[in-house]
Amino acid sequence: MDREEALKAREKALEEKEKRLEQKERELDAFSAQVKARKEEWYDRVPLNTRQLTVIIRIVYILLGIVAVLIILEAAGIFRIA
């Protein structure tokens, strides 16, 4: 008897967890749609094609990474800026 009750309790808990996960998935789908719409809006504003804009964004990320590394090196005393 105890085993059956434990199994029923676990099944109920799993069903509740599955419902919560489905709800989160729906929320994330809506959020993803918003992000995609915002991204497409940016692409519509700029007179460049998608590939060109993506390359520009990647270059900016690389430059930001270089700046972060230089700041860390200067803080560590390894690299001095003038």
Number of C-alpha atoms within 10 A of each C-alpha: 6 7 8 9 10 11 12 12 12 12 12 12 12 12 12 12 12 12 12 12 12 12 12 12 12 12 12 12 12 12 12 12 12 12 12 12 12 12 11 12 11 13 15 12 8 10 10 11 10 14 9 11 15 13 11 12 12 12 12 12 12 12 12 12 12 12 12 12 12 16 15 13 14 13 11 10 9 9 12 11 7 3
